[in-house]
Structure formats: structure tokens, C-alpha cells
Amino acid sequence: MKSQIKYVLFLVVALVMAGTFTSCSEDDDLSNGGKPMITHIRVTRPAAADSLITEASQGRMIAIIGENLGNVRELWINDRKAALQSTFITNTSIITRVPTEIPNEITNKMRLVFANGEELLHDFAVDISEPKPTFMESEYVAAGEIAVIRGDFFYAPVEVFFTGANNTKVKAEVVEAKSNVLQVRVPATAQPGPLTIKSKFGESESVFWFRDNRNLIADYEDTDFTGWWHGPNFISSGDGNIRPISGKFLRLDKVDTGGWFEAWVGDGTIKQKTKNIPAAAFANPANYVLKFEINTVSPLVYNGARIHFGTGDPGGRDKATYSWSPNINTQNKWQTVTIPFKDIYEANNRNGNTFTYNANGYAVSFHFVGPGTKAQFGIDNLRVVPNVIP
């Protein structure tokens, strides 16, 4: 009996030892001793499969390449959890997307959690964009009033700075912040110039200027109307329907413009201000825009408003004009309009009309043709300014 017991014990010990050796042998056969490891991370586009990365933007699809990755259960980048799908997980790769949510804590680490509780850390940063201001609903806003800035990546906490005296930065009160729109109160000491918007992910300076006073070609503060064919009678300092934003403005109040109506036409002293169109705008028209502020008392919907510039006299408007097709309802508030200067430049260089750089300035015409329309609005501060940072 004792001999049988000894035999059984011998078999048990032998089996245990065999299992141990077998287990060791299997682990030894696995790369990196069976331990998970990451060799590199790359983009998923086949054409760029050899592009190795150490960071990626939010929402970007990435491929994590390594060994013994098949038992991953969780994947974290910073403190945000990435989505995992079993069909995109193998022993040598994991395909996932960088989380789009903004991290509360930035560690610049990727953390993998495996089925056995083991964790693996790997250096990896998320490229979170700095704020990107695109435009202001109105670039002319009085001190103490609310300015609306639109763009993207306005991640809280966000700060907005206006240009102050001597190019200093003046901090504004942020009244409301969303990821793509900011409402801020204009500081009393704000001056013309770009805005700076700052978040914990960086800062950006706007291409547009607040109260942009560069290259003004019409601000309607004129007192000498020599050479004006039409327009002086429409200049206003404000009325019961429209308040000024920076002095006088062109004010139209026509229930029906009829088949032909000239709102601002001439040369002479008009040319003195149109000299302000920079030569660079003609050398690179795509880098410039025509901007102005408009305030509509009633909606302006029309396909026959014409904008003419030329080196001749205003009669050139019969040869070439830019057709502006507005569909604007500012609800009796001032709003900034932007028109590509390239379109105006090309439209006015046709049929023998010439609109090229001229140090003496240009004849202009802003008029309506065709079916009559309701034209009840004010415009101010026409300017040709860069749409890129010079």
C-alpha cells in the first residue's frame, strides 16, 4: 500500500514539474517573453504606412504596432478612454481613434490595460489645436457692448485680448464661451488691431482686425464731394432706425430702387481715398478681401447690386462690374460683410475696362439695376484688407 502511495506521489510531482517546464518553454517561445510591448505607432493610410508618429490630433485613426497585444482590454490616452473593437485587435496591432474629448489631465502617455491586470505605458501626445478665430460678426462694436467671435477650438478656460495702446494686450470679459463661438464685452481701452485668443492648448492671433482702419476707401466722413456723381445726399449721421458705429455712413431708404438706382458713384475726391487700395492687392488678389459693415432695416435680397472700380471714369460701369448677390438680414444690427477681392478684380478687368494698380486712385460705382428691390440699409467703412497675416 505504501509503495502504491509513493508511486502516485511520484506521478503527481512528475506531472507538476512537466507542466512547469512546458509553461516556461511556451513563454520562452513567445517574443519578449510573452510580455506586451509597443514598437511604434503609425497612421493607417496605406500610402503612409511607414510614417511613424509620436503624436496625433483628436479623432485621428492610428495603428499601434507591437507584440503580445491581443489581450488588451482598455486603452487610455491622457485621461481619456479610446474605443476598442475586437476586430481591430491582433497580437501585433491595435487600430483605434484618438479620443476627441479634451483631456482634463495631460500626461502625454498612452496606457494599455490587459486582461491579467498588467499595464503598459508608452509616450504619446495628442495634438490639441490652439484657438482658431475665423471672423467677428461685426468688427465694429462700441466699448462695453458684446462682440461675437466665431471660429473653433475655443476650449475653456479661454481668454480674449484686444489690441490696446502701443500694441499692448487688453483682456476682455468673456460673457459666454462655446467651442466655436465667443461672446465678449469690448474693453473701454480697445484699439484697432487683431485679437489674441488663448487657451491652455496655445494661443492664436486673428487675421481680422477689430475696428479695422487699414486701407479705408470709403468711410463717408467727406466734406468735399467734388467729382461725386451720386451719393452725397445719402450720407447720414444716424436716424431713428440706424445708429452709427463710427461716424457718418451711407444710408439708403428706398422701398423700390426701380430699374436703375445709383447709390455711390464718382471719381474726383472719391479717388483720394481709393488710393488706399495697396499695390499688393493687385499683385496677389487672392490674399485680399473687400470688407464693409452693413445694417439692414429690412432684408436685402437682390441679384443686381453692382460694384465697379476702374482707372477711367465712372462710365466704365457700363463695361464691367462685379455683381453682388446679397441675401442679408442683419435684423437692424451692424454686421461685417466680406467679398473676395479676387472676384471684384477679375470682374472689373473685362470688356475694355481696366482695374489695375493706379497710384492716382479709382473711379467707383455702387448701383442697382434690373427689377426694383427694397434697399433699406446703411453701409460703412469699405476697406481692402489682407485675408492672411502679412
HELIX and SHEET records of a PDB file:
HELIX    1   1 LYS A    2  ASP A   29  1                                  28    
HELIX    2   2 SER A   31  GLY A   34  5                                   4    
HELIX    3   3 PRO A   46  ALA A   48  5                                   3    
HELIX    4   4 SER A   86  PHE A   88  5                                   3    
HELIX    5   5 ALA A  165  ASN A  167  5                                   3    
HELIX    6   6 PRO A  232  PHE A  234  5                                   3    
HELIX    7   7 THR A  269  THR A  274  1                                   6    
HELIX    8   8 ALA A  279  ALA A  283  1                                   5    
HELIX    9   9 PRO A  285  ASN A  287  5                                   3    
HELIX   10  10 PRO A  314  ASP A  318  5                                   5    
HELIX   11  11 PHE A  341  ALA A  347  1                                   7    
SHEET    1   A 3 MET A  37  VAL A  43  0                                        
SHEET    2   A 3 MET A  61  GLU A  67 -1                                        
SHEET    3   A 3 SER A  93  ARG A  97 -1                                        
SHEET    1   B 2 GLU A  55  SER A  57  0                                        
SHEET    2   B 2 ALA A 125  ASP A 127  1                                        
SHEET    1   C 4 ARG A  80  ALA A  82  0                                        
SHEET    2   C 4 VAL A  72  ILE A  77 -1                                        
SHEET    3   C 4 LYS A 109  PHE A 114 -1                                        
SHEET    4   C 4 GLU A 119  ASP A 123 -1                                        
SHEET    1   D 4 LYS A 132  MET A 136  0                                        
SHEET    2   D 4 ILE A 146  ASP A 152 -1                                        
SHEET    3   D 4 VAL A 181  ARG A 185 -1                                        
SHEET    4   D 4 GLU A 173  LYS A 178 -1                                        
SHEET    1   E 4 LYS A 169  LYS A 171  0                                        
SHEET    2   E 4 GLU A 159  THR A 163 -1                                        
SHEET    3   E 4 GLY A 193  SER A 199 -1                                        
SHEET    4   E 4 GLY A 202  PHE A 210 -1                                        
SHEET    1   F 4 LEU A 216  ALA A 218  0                                        
SHEET    2   F 4 ALA A 375  PRO A 386 -1                                        
SHEET    3   F 4 PHE A 249  LYS A 254 -1                                        
SHEET    4   F 4 ILE A 235  SER A 236 -1                                        
SHEET    1   G 4 LEU A 216  ALA A 218  0                                        
SHEET    2   G 4 ALA A 375  PRO A 386 -1                                        
SHEET    3   G 4 TYR A 288  THR A 296 -1                                        
SHEET    4   G 4 GLN A 335  PRO A 340 -1                                        
SHEET    1   H 5 TRP A 228  HIS A 230  0                                        
SHEET    2   H 5 TRP A 260  GLY A 266 -1                                        
SHEET    3   H 5 ALA A 363  VAL A 369 -1                                        
SHEET    4   H 5 ALA A 305  GLY A 310 -1                                        
SHEET    5   H 5 TYR A 322  TRP A 324 -1                                        
SHEET    1   I 2 LEU A 300  VAL A 301  0                                        
SHEET    2   I 2 ASN A 327  ILE A 328 -1                                        
END                                                                             
